[in-house]
Amino acid sequence: MDERERHDKGMTVRRAVLGDAHVDRTQTRKNTFNAEFQELITRYAWGEIWTRPGLPRHTRSLITVAMMVALNRTDEFKLHVRAAFNNGVTKDEIKEVILQCAIYAGVPAANTAFHLAEEVFAQMEQSSSR
């Protein structure tokens, strides 16, 4: 697969997982400083890894949520909690992932993740009721 094809496949998956609105915002904010980074993550995170057949997107979402808890990446955690629903992940599965993280990544990280997840769920419910 050439770089253009990898980018195109990556953009397709990125949009499917994160949603058009988010991806459009990242593309609108793309400039000479961050353009290469945006291209890199589209080609490699989304076009190389998320397109691999070894794991379904559902599983990749759960793994990503867990890693964001463990690494204390709050903005990315919220983004990927929201995105996980596009891959069929449920609230109960997110809860189980956070509980698992409490043991392996620490109670403070899980505590923060529970608060952030509840915030995301509330925002999603508010958006869907409009």
DONU-921056 format. One record per residue: residue number from 1; residue in three letters; x negated, y negated, z negated of N, C-alpha, C, O in turn. Coordinates in steps of 0.001 Angstrom, whole numbers, plus 500000, padded with zeros to 6 digits. Each point is the difference from the previous one (the first is absolute). Example, Ala and Ser with C-alpha at 12.3 -4.5 7.8 and 13.67 -1.06 7.14 Angstrom:
2
   seq   type     n.c1     n.c2     n.c3    ca.c1    ca.c2    ca.c3     c.c1     c.c2     c.c3     o.c1     o.c2     o.c3
     1    ALA   486810   505690   492200   500890   498810   500000   499100   498800   500000   498964   500019   499335
     2    SER   501386   498931   501385   499180   498810   499940   500770   498910   499270   499491   498892   499831
This chain:
130
   seq   type     n.c1     n.c2     n.c3    ca.c1    ca.c2    ca.c3     c.c1     c.c2     c.c3     o.c1     o.c2     o.c3
     1    MET   499134   501166   500000   500866   498834   500000   499085   498769   500000   499047   499922   499225
     2    ASP   501258   499127   501650   499196   498777   500019   500524   499006   498963   501060   500201   499407
     3    GLU   498188   498737   500390   500333   499029   498951   501352   499318   500224   500719   499730   499039
     4    ARG   499628   499993   502203   501286   499350   500309   501152   500938   499656   500998   499582   499413
     5    GLU   498854   501685   500957   501044   500986   499701   500128   500201   498485   501108   500100   499473
     6    ARG   497746   499957   499830   500015   500144   498541   500707   498805   499362   500788   500161   499068
     7    HIS   498924   498642   501442   500646   498785   499481   501505   500052   500244   500785   499710   499097
     8    ASP   499621   500657   502116   501434   500044   500331   500737   501017   499132   501086   499716   499495
     9    LYS   498329   501466   500331   500625   501012   499141   500042   499516   498559   500983   500211   499288
    10    GLY   497937   499138   500293   499951   499462   498651   501055   498934   499768   500630   499967   498943
    11    MET   499563   499170   502030   501005   498944   499857   501401   500595   499922   500846   499510   499252
    12    THR   499397   501537   501515   501303   500667   499955   500267   500560   498602   501085   499807   499453
    13    VAL   497937   500882   499969   500167   500575   498670   500068   498896   498951   500818   500062   499082
    14    ARG   498335   498942   501048   499998   498888   499039   501379   499347   499935   500507   499712   498916
    15    ARG   500088   500061   502234   501334   499395   500046   501056   500938   499410   500903   499556   499292
    16    ALA   498979   501732   501001   500975   500965   499475   499934   500092   498480   501032   500122   499340
    17    VAL   497772   499821   500106   499826   500165   498559   500240   498680   499258   500768   499958   499039
    18    LEU   498581   498978   501401   500063   498732   499266   501153   499103   500430   500390   499092   499267
    19    GLY   500150   501158   501907   501096   499189   500512   499502   498873   500899   498912   499455   499811
    20    ASP   501917   500220   501166   499633   498952   500960   499748   498655   499333   499062   499295   500372
    21    ALA   501757   500340   498652   499859   498681   499369   498616   499838   499381   499350   498972   500188
    22    HIS   500200   502042   499074   498680   499909   499368   498900   499927   501058   499120   499142   499928
    23    VAL   500933   501752   501045   498950   500027   501020   500006   498701   500800   498936   499469   500319
    24    ASP   502233   500020   500006   500061   498723   500715   499354   498883   499186   499316   499144   500561
    25    ARG   500894   500856   498115   499350   498984   499150   498480   500129   500062   499292   498997   500086
    26    THR   500203   502251   499870   498546   500170   500050   499444   499540   501336   498898   499455   500066
    27    GLN   501862   500763   500994   499526   499597   501320   500077   498487   500184   499169   499410   500690
    28    THR   501827   499968   498693   500130   498543   500054   498849   499336   499258   499505   498950   500410
    29    ARG   500074   501672   498493   498910   499443   499184   498622   500352   500540   498991   499516   499489
    30    LYS   500960   501324   501542   498720   500418   500556   499301   498783   500594   500609   499219   500731
    31    ASN   498113   500626   498949   499228   498867   500490   498575   500459   500289   499700   501190   499899
    32    THR   499434   497894   500455   498632   500388   500345   499252   500619   498824   499066   500777   500197
    33    PHE   501338   498883   498587   499330   500552   498825   500422   501441   499721   499146   500833   499698
    34    ASN   502152   499486   500396   500472   501325   499590   500440   500910   501153   500420   501131   499758
    35    ALA   499492   498401   501477   500483   500781   501150   499311   501361   500104   500654   501009   500263
    36    GLU   498054   499020   499536   499280   501272   500109   500438   500981   498907   500078   501205   500235
    37    PHE   500206   498270   498574   500496   500855   498924   501368   500577   500362   500234   501194   499814
    38    GLN   500665   497975   500697   501324   500476   500406   499886   501079   501076   500721   500997   499963
    39    GLU   498390   498807   500974   499784   500996   501056   499443   501296   499402   500418   501096   500374
    40    LEU   498640   498767   498700   499386   501160   499357   501033   500842   499269   500062   501214   500196
    41    ILE   500755   498148   498954   500958   500810   499241   501079   500589   500900   500508   501087   499724
    42    THR   499845   498214   501342   500993   500561   500920   499432   501228   500706   500681   501017   500128
    43    ARG   498077   498885   500328   499392   501137   500714   499696   501165   499077   500314   501144   500327
    44    TYR   499077   498582   498520   499489   501105   499192   500928   500444   498883   500234   501199   499848
    45    ALA   500301   497882   499368   500927   500439   498953   501259   500587   500630   500434   501099   499651
    46    TRP   500146   498143   501290   501281   500415   500574   499842   500882   501229   500755   500961   500152
    47    GLY   498302   498754   500722   499847   500754   501246   499201   501270   499871   500203   500937   500772
    48    GLU   498897   499118   498273   499159   501190   499823   500515   500883   498859   500124   501212   500176
    49    ILE   500175   498211   498669   500367   500802   498830   501498   500283   499929   500401   501158   499888
    50    TRP   500432   497803   500176   501443   500211   499856   500600   500787   501165   501119   500498   499873
    51    THR   498191   499632   501239   500526   500773   501141   499524   501450   499991   500427   500789   500843
    52    ARG   498708   499570   498232   499500   501377   499951   501156   500961   499675   500902   499660   499233
    53    PRO   499060   501525   501351   501092   500954   499778   499908   500767   498679   500945   500708   499652
    54    GLY   497969   499180   499610   499772   500828   498810   500937   499758   498837   500228   500906   499199
    55    LEU   500328   497886   500685   500934   499683   498918   501159   499190   500567   499800   499145   500863
    56    PRO   501408   501120   498656   501124   499164   500440   499897   498603   499386   499347   499816   498973
    57    ARG   501294   499215   501652   499979   498625   499497   500522   499903   498571   499500   499197   499211
    58    HIS   501481   501598   500456   500553   500040   498643   498878   500249   498994   499878   499287   499005
    59    THR   499311   501721   501261   498893   500348   499113   498946   498901   499995   499480   499645   498942
    60    ARG   500206   499821   502218   499021   498911   500078   500461   498805   499170   499188   499352   499340
    61    SER   502106   500355   500691   500526   498899   499186   499807   500271   498514   499565   499114   499264
    62    LEU   500749   502089   500286   499834   500337   498586   498535   499889   499572   499702   499479   498926
    63    ILE   499404   501003   501902   498569   499913   499696   499561   498542   499930   499261   499607   499098
    64    THR   501197   499603   501853   499615   498589   500032   500510   499264   498770   499270   499208   499404
    65    VAL   501974   501046   500214   500550   499377   498791   499142   500385   498798   499661   499139   499189
    66    ALA   499990   502113   500685   499180   500448   498871   498636   499306   499997   499521   499579   498947
    67    MET   499865   500305   502210   498689   499346   500053   500086   498520   499655   499085   499450   499386
    68    MET   501998   499908   501001   500150   498585   499667   500187   499807   498496   499542   499003   499441
    69    VAL   501132   501948   499901   500112   499962   498543   498603   500151   499393   499582   499191   499171
    70    ALA   499708   501845   501249   498689   500304   499422   498999   498869   500213   499152   499748   499144
    71    LEU   500946   499580   501982   499052   498931   500323   500474   498622   499551   499302   499002   500183
    72    ASN   501899   500954   499224   500580   498742   499528   500100   498965   501124   499612   498843   499834
    73    ARG   500905   501587   501285   500200   499119   501156   501481   499628   500055   500762   500578   500775
    74    THR   499641   498459   498402   501418   499717   499782   500734   499555   501258   501120   500451   500240
    75    ASP   498292   498691   500557   500691   499555   501218   500194   501154   500973   501078   500165   500569
    76    GLU   497884   500624   499618   500102   501157   500895   500940   501057   499417   500713   500672   500745
    77    PHE   499292   499478   497927   500928   500929   499358   501432   499624   500350   500773   500851   500441
    78    LYS   499588   497887   499368   501370   499556   500291   500324   500194   501478   501096   500445   500341
    79    LEU   497969   499228   500529   500208   500187   501435   500279   501467   500316   500917   500312   500759
    80    HIS   498289   500587   498657   500139   501421   500324   501168   500669   499282   500504   501016   500477
    81    VAL   499937   498445   498395   501241   500502   499398   501148   499695   500941   500822   500869   500290
    82    ARG   499233   497902   500184   501044   499599   500946   499922   500854   501271   501017   500488   500494
    83    ALA   497787   499681   500016   499797   500757   501242   500328   501481   499833   500441   500652   500947
    84    ALA   499346   499874   497860   500239   501430   499774   501429   500405   500337   500246   501118   500453
    85    PHE   500692   497971   499325   501397   500309   500314   500205   500218   501495   500886   500754   500403
    86    ASN   498302   498591   500418   500077   500219   501450   499535   501401   500372   500293   500485   501093
    87    ASN   498988   500164   498007   499515   501360   500229   500779   501037   499210   499564   501144   499868
    88    GLY   501599   498453   499602   500869   500948   499320   499672   500261   498542   500555   500922   499403
    89    VAL   498560   498291   500013   499656   500158   498588   501137   499424   499153   500587   498974   500345
    90    THR   499711   501693   498553   501083   499560   499112   499433   499292   498769   498806   500084   499713
    91    LYS   502077   499218   499567   499597   499376   498733   499474   501053   499025   498996   499781   499322
    92    ASP   501684   501357   500613   499571   501057   499082   498603   500515   500341   499216   500307   499102
    93    GLU   500472   499788   502181   498656   500443   500382   498958   498951   499625   498907   500348   499553
    94    ILE   501415   498389   500622   499076   498937   499585   499794   500049   498493   498878   499838   499519
    95    LYS   502197   500383   499735   499890   500134   498547   499054   501141   499635   499148   499844   499126
    96    GLU   500997   501289   501530   499146   501156   499713   498537   499711   500326   499104   500420   499268
    97    VAL   500658   498874   501815   498629   499627   500359   499406   499101   498919   498854   500192   499591
    98    ILE   501915   498837   499950   499496   499091   498964   499742   500753   498697   499005   499743   499322
    99    LEU   501882   501180   500327   499771   500813   498799   498716   500819   500136   499229   500107   499046
   100    GLN   500543   500461   502119   498769   500763   500253   498788   499081   499854   498973   500390   499445
   101    CYS   501164   498385   501061   498906   499032   499898   499709   499616   498546   498861   499681   499661
   102    ALA   502159   500349   499486   499777   499673   498593   498955   500926   499394   499188   499576   499177
   103    ILE   500834   501679   501227   499047   500977   499470   498628   499836   500634   498990   500037   499298
   104    TYR   500956   499782   502018   498723   500015   500702   499395   498624   500250   498796   499894   500234
   105    ALA   502013   499050   499721   499480   498647   500241   500148   499112   498775   499413   498920   499950
   106    GLY   501354   501512   499072   500135   499254   498761   501388   499433   499782   500686   499597   500939
   107    VAL   499706   500383   497808   501313   499490   499605   500169   498521   500359   501065   499629   500493
   108    PRO   497938   499511   499284   500194   498596   500374   500284   499812   501499   500829   499172   500378
   109    ALA   498490   501587   500458   500241   499909   501447   501423   500446   500330   500681   499371   500810
   110    ALA   499762   501707   498565   501356   500495   500241   501039   499025   499460   501036   499789   500630
   111    ASN   498705   499629   498237   500924   499027   499426   500196   498832   500960   501130   499592   500266
   112    THR   497783   499880   500245   500088   498912   500981   500761   500465   501236   500845   499271   500520
   113    ALA   498862   501929   499949   500662   500527   501196   501506   500145   499796   500775   499694   500906
   114    PHE   499649   500766   497921   501437   500099   499739   500661   498630   500082   501064   499855   500602
   115    HIS   498307   499144   498794   500562   498643   500053   500067   499484   501440   501007   499426   500414
   116    LEU   497921   500782   500338   499966   499530   501391   501019   500744   500867   500667   499392   500838
   117    ALA   499450   501915   498960   500961   500787   500780   501425   499535   499715   500807   499869   500920
   118    GLU   499507   499880   497803   501340   499501   499658   500265   498662   500673   501115   499737   500450
   119    GLU   497862   499418   499620   500128   498711   500686   500303   500202   501487   500872   499335   500560
   120    VAL   498406   501580   500065   500228   500294   501419   501397   500567   500214   500700   499587   500924
   121    PHE   499712   501354   498234   501332   500591   500140   501082   498933   499875   500969   500010   500759
   122    ALA   498876   499081   498302   500986   498925   499805   500056   499102   501237   501081   499611   500442
   123    GLN   497758   500066   500110   499969   499171   501214   500660   500720   501175   500725   499389   500785
   124    MET   499019   501909   499327   500586   500776   501089   501512   500094   499843   500734   499889   500982
   125    GLU   499735   500312   497799   501449   500078   499757   500659   498660   500278   501093   499946   500563
   126    GLN   498250   498982   499047   500545   498664   500259   500071   499723   501500   500975   499423   500481
   127    SER   497998   500985   500255   499985   499791   501444   501081   500824   500708   500611   499545   500967
   128    SER   499613   501682   498531   500991   500849   500655   501434   499584   499679   500925   500362   500727
   129    SER   499268   498884   498199   501364   499581   499642   500419   498719   500716   501137   499548   499860
   130    ARG   497964   499883   500888   500332   498754   500731   500739   500277   501262   500351   499069   500727
